[in-house]
Amino acid sequence: MCAHNPPCPTAMAPDREAARSVAHRPEQGWCRLCNGVVQFEDTGVLLPDGRLIPPCRDALAGRPS
């Protein structure tokens, strides 16, 4: 999927969220990365195969409400 040089991490790589954003919808709270991952502002992740990685609650603990 990725045409960047050097290539971005794959969707299955541990550092998958380091891939470049190709579609950003801040008003909806998500962005799509070039590896097919959809990353949500609450830190949740949707993988290209449909699996969901839930939000990291530690990251949310420091956010003001």
PDB file of N, CA, C and O in Angstrom:
ATOM      1  N   MET A   1       0.800  -1.195   0.000  1.00  0.00           N
ATOM      2  CA  MET A   1       0.000   0.000   0.000  1.00  0.00           C
ATOM      3  C   MET A   1       0.847   1.267   0.000  1.00  0.00           C
ATOM      4  O   MET A   1       0.528   2.225  -0.704  1.00  0.00           O
ATOM      5  N   CYS A   2       1.905   1.280   0.770  1.00  0.00           N
ATOM      6  CA  CYS A   2       2.692   2.491   0.968  1.00  0.00           C
ATOM      7  C   CYS A   2       3.678   2.710  -0.173  1.00  0.00           C
ATOM      8  O   CYS A   2       4.428   1.809  -0.549  1.00  0.00           O
ATOM      9  N   ALA A   3       3.661   3.919  -0.714  1.00  0.00           N
ATOM     10  CA  ALA A   3       4.594   4.285  -1.779  1.00  0.00           C
ATOM     11  C   ALA A   3       5.688   5.217  -1.272  1.00  0.00           C
ATOM     12  O   ALA A   3       6.482   5.722  -2.065  1.00  0.00           O
ATOM     13  N   HIS A   4       5.741   5.454   0.046  1.00  0.00           N
ATOM     14  CA  HIS A   4       6.757   6.341   0.611  1.00  0.00           C
ATOM     15  C   HIS A   4       8.120   5.670   0.608  1.00  0.00           C
ATOM     16  O   HIS A   4       8.226   4.444   0.615  1.00  0.00           O
ATOM     17  N   ASN A   5       9.158   6.491   0.599  1.00  0.00           N
ATOM     18  CA  ASN A   5      10.520   5.975   0.617  1.00  0.00           C
ATOM     19  C   ASN A   5      11.252   6.640   1.770  1.00  0.00           C
ATOM     20  O   ASN A   5      11.449   7.855   1.720  1.00  0.00           O
ATOM     21  N   PRO A   6      11.663   5.930   2.792  1.00  0.00           N
ATOM     22  CA  PRO A   6      11.474   4.507   3.034  1.00  0.00           C
ATOM     23  C   PRO A   6      10.003   4.199   3.337  1.00  0.00           C
ATOM     24  O   PRO A   6       9.251   5.078   3.757  1.00  0.00           O
ATOM     25  N   PRO A   7       9.607   2.954   3.120  1.00  0.00           N
ATOM     26  CA  PRO A   7       8.206   2.587   3.327  1.00  0.00           C
ATOM     27  C   PRO A   7       7.788   2.734   4.794  1.00  0.00           C
ATOM     28  O   PRO A   7       8.588   2.530   5.707  1.00  0.00           O
ATOM     29  N   CYS A   8       6.551   3.081   4.993  1.00  0.00           N
ATOM     30  CA  CYS A   8       5.981   3.180   6.334  1.00  0.00           C
ATOM     31  C   CYS A   8       5.779   1.779   6.914  1.00  0.00           C
ATOM     32  O   CYS A   8       5.737   0.798   6.171  1.00  0.00           O
ATOM     33  N   PRO A   9       5.653   1.686   8.237  1.00  0.00           N
ATOM     34  CA  PRO A   9       5.400   0.377   8.858  1.00  0.00           C
ATOM     35  C   PRO A   9       4.087  -0.225   8.352  1.00  0.00           C
ATOM     36  O   PRO A   9       3.144   0.502   8.039  1.00  0.00           O
ATOM     37  N   THR A  10       4.035  -1.534   8.277  1.00  0.00           N
ATOM     38  CA  THR A  10       2.814  -2.218   7.855  1.00  0.00           C
ATOM     39  C   THR A  10       1.766  -2.128   8.958  1.00  0.00           C
ATOM     40  O   THR A  10       2.066  -1.736  10.086  1.00  0.00           O
ATOM     41  N   ALA A  11       0.547  -2.492   8.624  1.00  0.00           N
ATOM     42  CA  ALA A  11      -0.547  -2.458   9.586  1.00  0.00           C
ATOM     43  C   ALA A  11      -0.334  -3.440  10.732  1.00  0.00           C
ATOM     44  O   ALA A  11      -0.895  -3.248  11.811  1.00  0.00           O
ATOM     45  N   MET A  12       0.453  -4.473  10.529  1.00  0.00           N
ATOM     46  CA  MET A  12       0.687  -5.470  11.566  1.00  0.00           C
ATOM     47  C   MET A  12       1.947  -5.196  12.381  1.00  0.00           C
ATOM     48  O   MET A  12       2.210  -5.900  13.356  1.00  0.00           O
ATOM     49  N   ALA A  13       2.725  -4.197  12.004  1.00  0.00           N
ATOM     50  CA  ALA A  13       3.958  -3.876  12.723  1.00  0.00           C
ATOM     51  C   ALA A  13       3.630  -3.198  14.055  1.00  0.00           C
ATOM     52  O   ALA A  13       2.626  -2.494  14.158  1.00  0.00           O
ATOM     53  N   PRO A  14       4.461  -3.402  15.067  1.00  0.00           N
ATOM     54  CA  PRO A  14       4.215  -2.768  16.364  1.00  0.00           C
ATOM     55  C   PRO A  14       4.178  -1.236  16.289  1.00  0.00           C
ATOM     56  O   PRO A  14       3.491  -0.589  17.080  1.00  0.00           O
ATOM     57  N   ASP A  15       4.913  -0.665  15.342  1.00  0.00           N
ATOM     58  CA  ASP A  15       4.949   0.798  15.197  1.00  0.00           C
ATOM     59  C   ASP A  15       4.032   1.283  14.072  1.00  0.00           C
ATOM     60  O   ASP A  15       4.312   2.306  13.447  1.00  0.00           O
ATOM     61  N   ARG A  16       2.939   0.558  13.808  1.00  0.00           N
ATOM     62  CA  ARG A  16       2.011   0.851  12.707  1.00  0.00           C
ATOM     63  C   ARG A  16       1.513   2.293  12.705  1.00  0.00           C
ATOM     64  O   ARG A  16       1.235   2.843  11.640  1.00  0.00           O
ATOM     65  N   GLU A  17       1.395   2.917  13.881  1.00  0.00           N
ATOM     66  CA  GLU A  17       0.854   4.271  13.973  1.00  0.00           C
ATOM     67  C   GLU A  17       1.854   5.334  13.534  1.00  0.00           C
ATOM     68  O   GLU A  17       1.524   6.520  13.513  1.00  0.00           O
ATOM     69  N   ALA A  18       3.077   4.923  13.180  1.00  0.00           N
ATOM     70  CA  ALA A  18       4.077   5.852  12.671  1.00  0.00           C
ATOM     71  C   ALA A  18       3.914   6.087  11.168  1.00  0.00           C
ATOM     72  O   ALA A  18       4.616   6.921  10.596  1.00  0.00           O
ATOM     73  N   ALA A  19       3.001   5.367  10.526  1.00  0.00           N
ATOM     74  CA  ALA A  19       2.761   5.561   9.087  1.00  0.00           C
ATOM     75  C   ALA A  19       2.178   6.956   8.848  1.00  0.00           C
ATOM     76  O   ALA A  19       1.610   7.562   9.756  1.00  0.00           O
ATOM     77  N   ARG A  20       2.320   7.443   7.652  1.00  0.00           N
ATOM     78  CA  ARG A  20       1.832   8.791   7.305  1.00  0.00           C
ATOM     79  C   ARG A  20       0.323   8.813   7.113  1.00  0.00           C
ATOM     80  O   ARG A  20      -0.274   7.852   6.628  1.00  0.00           O
ATOM     81  N   SER A  21      -0.272   9.914   7.499  1.00  0.00           N
ATOM     82  CA  SER A  21      -1.704  10.108   7.336  1.00  0.00           C
ATOM     83  C   SER A  21      -2.011  10.452   5.879  1.00  0.00           C
ATOM     84  O   SER A  21      -1.346  11.296   5.280  1.00  0.00           O
ATOM     85  N   VAL A  22      -3.027   9.788   5.314  1.00  0.00           N
ATOM     86  CA  VAL A  22      -3.442  10.080   3.941  1.00  0.00           C
ATOM     87  C   VAL A  22      -4.845  10.670   3.881  1.00  0.00           C
ATOM     88  O   VAL A  22      -5.248  11.212   2.852  1.00  0.00           O
ATOM     89  N   ALA A  23      -5.589  10.567   4.976  1.00  0.00           N
ATOM     90  CA  ALA A  23      -6.910  11.192   5.074  1.00  0.00           C
ATOM     91  C   ALA A  23      -7.111  11.572   6.530  1.00  0.00           C
ATOM     92  O   ALA A  23      -6.983  10.728   7.417  1.00  0.00           O
ATOM     93  N   HIS A  24      -7.423  12.831   6.780  1.00  0.00           N
ATOM     94  CA  HIS A  24      -7.555  13.323   8.143  1.00  0.00           C
ATOM     95  C   HIS A  24      -8.906  13.992   8.295  1.00  0.00           C
ATOM     96  O   HIS A  24      -9.219  14.933   7.566  1.00  0.00           O
ATOM     97  N   ARG A  25      -9.701  13.522   9.226  1.00  0.00           N
ATOM     98  CA  ARG A  25     -11.034  14.067   9.476  1.00  0.00           C
ATOM     99  C   ARG A  25     -11.155  14.451  10.952  1.00  0.00           C
ATOM    100  O   ARG A  25     -11.804  13.746  11.725  1.00  0.00           O
ATOM    101  N   PRO A  26     -10.529  15.574  11.345  1.00  0.00           N
ATOM    102  CA  PRO A  26     -10.551  15.956  12.759  1.00  0.00           C
ATOM    103  C   PRO A  26     -11.957  16.216  13.292  1.00  0.00           C
ATOM    104  O   PRO A  26     -12.221  15.998  14.474  1.00  0.00           O
ATOM    105  N   GLU A  27     -12.858  16.678  12.434  1.00  0.00           N
ATOM    106  CA  GLU A  27     -14.228  16.934  12.879  1.00  0.00           C
ATOM    107  C   GLU A  27     -14.960  15.637  13.235  1.00  0.00           C
ATOM    108  O   GLU A  27     -15.950  15.654  13.967  1.00  0.00           O
ATOM    109  N   GLN A  28     -14.460  14.510  12.706  1.00  0.00           N
ATOM    110  CA  GLN A  28     -15.040  13.202  13.005  1.00  0.00           C
ATOM    111  C   GLN A  28     -14.163  12.403  13.966  1.00  0.00           C
ATOM    112  O   GLN A  28     -14.574  11.350  14.453  1.00  0.00           O
ATOM    113  N   GLY A  29     -12.971  12.897  14.237  1.00  0.00           N
ATOM    114  CA  GLY A  29     -12.101  12.253  15.216  1.00  0.00           C
ATOM    115  C   GLY A  29     -11.286  11.080  14.722  1.00  0.00           C
ATOM    116  O   GLY A  29     -10.977  10.184  15.507  1.00  0.00           O
ATOM    117  N   TRP A  30     -10.920  11.050  13.430  1.00  0.00           N
ATOM    118  CA  TRP A  30     -10.131   9.935  12.924  1.00  0.00           C
ATOM    119  C   TRP A  30      -9.226  10.387  11.781  1.00  0.00           C
ATOM    120  O   TRP A  30      -9.403  11.456  11.197  1.00  0.00           O
ATOM    121  N   CYS A  31      -8.249   9.529  11.489  1.00  0.00           N
ATOM    122  CA  CYS A  31      -7.423   9.688  10.292  1.00  0.00           C
ATOM    123  C   CYS A  31      -7.097   8.302   9.757  1.00  0.00           C
ATOM    124  O   CYS A  31      -7.049   7.329  10.509  1.00  0.00           O
ATOM    125  N   ARG A  32      -6.872   8.224   8.450  1.00  0.00           N
ATOM    126  CA  ARG A  32      -6.469   6.953   7.824  1.00  0.00           C
ATOM    127  C   ARG A  32      -5.012   7.064   7.463  1.00  0.00           C
ATOM    128  O   ARG A  32      -4.575   8.058   6.883  1.00  0.00           O
ATOM    129  N   LEU A  33      -4.264   6.041   7.808  1.00  0.00           N
ATOM    130  CA  LEU A  33      -2.833   6.005   7.527  1.00  0.00           C
ATOM    131  C   LEU A  33      -2.580   5.258   6.228  1.00  0.00           C
ATOM    132  O   LEU A  33      -3.433   4.496   5.772  1.00  0.00           O
ATOM    133  N   CYS A  34      -1.420   5.470   5.633  1.00  0.00           N
ATOM    134  CA  CYS A  34      -1.127   4.864   4.332  1.00  0.00           C
ATOM    135  C   CYS A  34      -1.050   3.340   4.391  1.00  0.00           C
ATOM    136  O   CYS A  34      -1.093   2.685   3.349  1.00  0.00           O
ATOM    137  N   ASN A  35      -0.938   2.774   5.568  1.00  0.00           N
ATOM    138  CA  ASN A  35      -0.910   1.312   5.697  1.00  0.00           C
ATOM    139  C   ASN A  35      -2.311   0.725   5.878  1.00  0.00           C
ATOM    140  O   ASN A  35      -2.451  -0.474   6.122  1.00  0.00           O
ATOM    141  N   GLY A  36      -3.351   1.564   5.759  1.00  0.00           N
ATOM    142  CA  GLY A  36      -4.721   1.091   5.843  1.00  0.00           C
ATOM    143  C   GLY A  36      -5.327   1.146   7.234  1.00  0.00           C
ATOM    144  O   GLY A  36      -6.503   0.826   7.406  1.00  0.00           O
ATOM    145  N   VAL A  37      -4.550   1.544   8.226  1.00  0.00           N
ATOM    146  CA  VAL A  37      -5.024   1.648   9.600  1.00  0.00           C
ATOM    147  C   VAL A  37      -5.857   2.921   9.750  1.00  0.00           C
ATOM    148  O   VAL A  37      -5.501   3.971   9.214  1.00  0.00           O
ATOM    149  N   VAL A  38      -6.968   2.821  10.482  1.00  0.00           N
ATOM    150  CA  VAL A  38      -7.745   4.005  10.851  1.00  0.00           C
ATOM    151  C   VAL A  38      -7.456   4.254  12.323  1.00  0.00           C
ATOM    152  O   VAL A  38      -7.682   3.395  13.175  1.00  0.00           O
ATOM    153  N   GLN A  39      -6.953   5.446  12.600  1.00  0.00           N
ATOM    154  CA  GLN A  39      -6.568   5.807  13.955  1.00  0.00           C
ATOM    155  C   GLN A  39      -7.558   6.847  14.480  1.00  0.00           C
ATOM    156  O   GLN A  39      -7.814   7.857  13.825  1.00  0.00           O
ATOM    157  N   PHE A  40      -8.114   6.591  15.673  1.00  0.00           N
ATOM    158  CA  PHE A  40      -9.094   7.482  16.274  1.00  0.00           C
ATOM    159  C   PHE A  40      -8.433   8.373  17.312  1.00  0.00           C
ATOM    160  O   PHE A  40      -7.425   7.996  17.910  1.00  0.00           O
ATOM    161  N   GLU A  41      -9.001   9.553  17.526  1.00  0.00           N
ATOM    162  CA  GLU A  41      -8.385  10.499  18.456  1.00  0.00           C
ATOM    163  C   GLU A  41      -8.389   9.991  19.896  1.00  0.00           C
ATOM    164  O   GLU A  41      -7.625  10.496  20.719  1.00  0.00           O
ATOM    165  N   ASP A  42      -9.223   9.013  20.221  1.00  0.00           N
ATOM    166  CA  ASP A  42      -9.215   8.439  21.568  1.00  0.00           C
ATOM    167  C   ASP A  42      -8.151   7.356  21.717  1.00  0.00           C
ATOM    168  O   ASP A  42      -8.125   6.654  22.729  1.00  0.00           O
ATOM    169  N   THR A  43      -7.279   7.212  20.731  1.00  0.00           N
ATOM    170  CA  THR A  43      -6.163   6.258  20.627  1.00  0.00           C
ATOM    171  C   THR A  43      -6.600   4.868  20.202  1.00  0.00           C
ATOM    172  O   THR A  43      -5.762   3.969  20.133  1.00  0.00           O
ATOM    173  N   GLY A  44      -7.870   4.655  19.916  1.00  0.00           N
ATOM    174  CA  GLY A  44      -8.306   3.371  19.361  1.00  0.00           C
ATOM    175  C   GLY A  44      -7.837   3.239  17.924  1.00  0.00           C
ATOM    176  O   GLY A  44      -7.585   4.237  17.249  1.00  0.00           O
ATOM    177  N   VAL A  45      -7.720   2.004  17.459  1.00  0.00           N
ATOM    178  CA  VAL A  45      -7.209   1.723  16.119  1.00  0.00           C
ATOM    179  C   VAL A  45      -8.075   0.654  15.465  1.00  0.00           C
ATOM    180  O   VAL A  45      -8.426  -0.342  16.097  1.00  0.00           O
ATOM    181  N   LEU A  46      -8.416   0.862  14.205  1.00  0.00           N
ATOM    182  CA  LEU A  46      -9.109  -0.134  13.393  1.00  0.00           C
ATOM    183  C   LEU A  46      -8.128  -0.620  12.335  1.00  0.00           C
ATOM    184  O   LEU A  46      -7.645   0.159  11.514  1.00  0.00           O
ATOM    185  N   LEU A  47      -7.841  -1.920  12.366  1.00  0.00           N
ATOM    186  CA  LEU A  47      -6.897  -2.501  11.405  1.00  0.00           C
ATOM    187  C   LEU A  47      -7.609  -2.805  10.086  1.00  0.00           C
ATOM    188  O   LEU A  47      -8.833  -2.940  10.067  1.00  0.00           O
ATOM    189  N   PRO A  48      -6.869  -2.914   8.995  1.00  0.00           N
ATOM    190  CA  PRO A  48      -7.486  -3.177   7.685  1.00  0.00           C
ATOM    191  C   PRO A  48      -8.293  -4.474   7.628  1.00  0.00           C
ATOM    192  O   PRO A  48      -9.217  -4.591   6.824  1.00  0.00           O
ATOM    193  N   ASP A  49      -7.952  -5.450   8.476  1.00  0.00           N
ATOM    194  CA  ASP A  49      -8.695  -6.716   8.462  1.00  0.00           C
ATOM    195  C   ASP A  49      -9.962  -6.660   9.318  1.00  0.00           C
ATOM    196  O   ASP A  49     -10.654  -7.667   9.461  1.00  0.00           O
ATOM    197  N   GLY A  50     -10.272  -5.487   9.891  1.00  0.00           N
ATOM    198  CA  GLY A  50     -11.489  -5.303  10.668  1.00  0.00           C
ATOM    199  C   GLY A  50     -11.318  -5.453  12.168  1.00  0.00           C
ATOM    200  O   GLY A  50     -12.253  -5.191  12.925  1.00  0.00           O
ATOM    201  N   ARG A  51     -10.139  -5.870  12.609  1.00  0.00           N
ATOM    202  CA  ARG A  51      -9.917  -5.990  14.053  1.00  0.00           C
ATOM    203  C   ARG A  51      -9.783  -4.614  14.679  1.00  0.00           C
ATOM    204  O   ARG A  51      -9.256  -3.684  14.068  1.00  0.00           O
ATOM    205  N   LEU A  52     -10.267  -4.498  15.904  1.00  0.00           N
ATOM    206  CA  LEU A  52     -10.225  -3.245  16.643  1.00  0.00           C
ATOM    207  C   LEU A  52      -9.243  -3.361  17.788  1.00  0.00           C
ATOM    208  O   LEU A  52      -9.257  -4.344  18.529  1.00  0.00           O
ATOM    209  N   ILE A  53      -8.397  -2.369  17.935  1.00  0.00           N
ATOM    210  CA  ILE A  53      -7.518  -2.270  19.098  1.00  0.00           C
ATOM    211  C   ILE A  53      -8.118  -1.166  19.958  1.00  0.00           C
ATOM    212  O   ILE A  53      -8.172  -0.013  19.531  1.00  0.00           O
ATOM    213  N   PRO A  54      -8.570  -1.504  21.164  1.00  0.00           N
ATOM    214  CA  PRO A  54      -9.262  -0.508  21.983  1.00  0.00           C
ATOM    215  C   PRO A  54      -8.351   0.643  22.394  1.00  0.00           C
ATOM    216  O   PRO A  54      -7.126   0.528  22.358  1.00  0.00           O
ATOM    217  N   PRO A  55      -8.971   1.758  22.784  1.00  0.00           N
ATOM    218  CA  PRO A  55      -8.184   2.918  23.219  1.00  0.00           C
ATOM    219  C   PRO A  55      -7.297   2.575  24.411  1.00  0.00           C
ATOM    220  O   PRO A  55      -7.630   1.729  25.241  1.00  0.00           O
ATOM    221  N   CYS A  56      -6.178   3.248  24.465  1.00  0.00           N
ATOM    222  CA  CYS A  56      -5.254   3.102  25.580  1.00  0.00           C
ATOM    223  C   CYS A  56      -5.759   3.985  26.720  1.00  0.00           C
ATOM    224  O   CYS A  56      -5.686   5.211  26.633  1.00  0.00           O
ATOM    225  N   ARG A  57      -6.258   3.386  27.763  1.00  0.00           N
ATOM    226  CA  ARG A  57      -6.854   4.149  28.872  1.00  0.00           C
ATOM    227  C   ARG A  57      -5.820   5.014  29.581  1.00  0.00           C
ATOM    228  O   ARG A  57      -6.185   6.054  30.131  1.00  0.00           O
ATOM    229  N   ASP A  58      -4.541   4.629  29.592  1.00  0.00           N
ATOM    230  CA  ASP A  58      -3.501   5.452  30.219  1.00  0.00           C
ATOM    231  C   ASP A  58      -3.386   6.789  29.500  1.00  0.00           C
ATOM    232  O   ASP A  58      -3.199   7.824  30.140  1.00  0.00           O
ATOM    233  N   ALA A  59      -3.496   6.776  28.181  1.00  0.00           N
ATOM    234  CA  ALA A  59      -3.387   8.012  27.399  1.00  0.00           C
ATOM    235  C   ALA A  59      -4.575   8.925  27.675  1.00  0.00           C
ATOM    236  O   ALA A  59      -4.438  10.148  27.642  1.00  0.00           O
ATOM    237  N   LEU A  60      -5.735   8.343  27.946  1.00  0.00           N
ATOM    238  CA  LEU A  60      -6.932   9.136  28.193  1.00  0.00           C
ATOM    239  C   LEU A  60      -6.967   9.709  29.601  1.00  0.00           C
ATOM    240  O   LEU A  60      -7.655  10.701  29.845  1.00  0.00           O
ATOM    241  N   ALA A  61      -6.241   9.107  30.525  1.00  0.00           N
ATOM    242  CA  ALA A  61      -6.284   9.533  31.923  1.00  0.00           C
ATOM    243  C   ALA A  61      -5.782  10.965  32.102  1.00  0.00           C
ATOM    244  O   ALA A  61      -6.266  11.684  32.975  1.00  0.00           O
ATOM    245  N   GLY A  62      -4.824  11.380  31.289  1.00  0.00           N
ATOM    246  CA  GLY A  62      -4.266  12.714  31.430  1.00  0.00           C
ATOM    247  C   GLY A  62      -4.997  13.789  30.673  1.00  0.00           C
ATOM    248  O   GLY A  62      -4.628  14.959  30.775  1.00  0.00           O
ATOM    249  N   ARG A  63      -6.032  13.438  29.906  1.00  0.00           N
ATOM    250  CA  ARG A  63      -6.767  14.413  29.107  1.00  0.00           C
ATOM    251  C   ARG A  63      -7.821  15.118  29.941  1.00  0.00           C
ATOM    252  O   ARG A  63      -8.541  14.478  30.708  1.00  0.00           O
ATOM    253  N   PRO A  64      -7.914  16.434  29.796  1.00  0.00           N
ATOM    254  CA  PRO A  64      -8.985  17.143  30.507  1.00  0.00           C
ATOM    255  C   PRO A  64     -10.337  16.794  29.921  1.00  0.00           C
ATOM    256  O   PRO A  64     -10.446  16.523  28.725  1.00  0.00           O
ATOM    257  N   SER A  65     -11.372  16.797  30.754  1.00  0.00           N
ATOM    258  CA  SER A  65     -12.711  16.469  30.258  1.00  0.00           C
ATOM    259  C   SER A  65     -13.485  17.696  29.844  1.00  0.00           C
ATOM    260  O   SER A  65     -14.629  17.585  29.404  1.00  0.00           O
TER     261      SER A  65
END
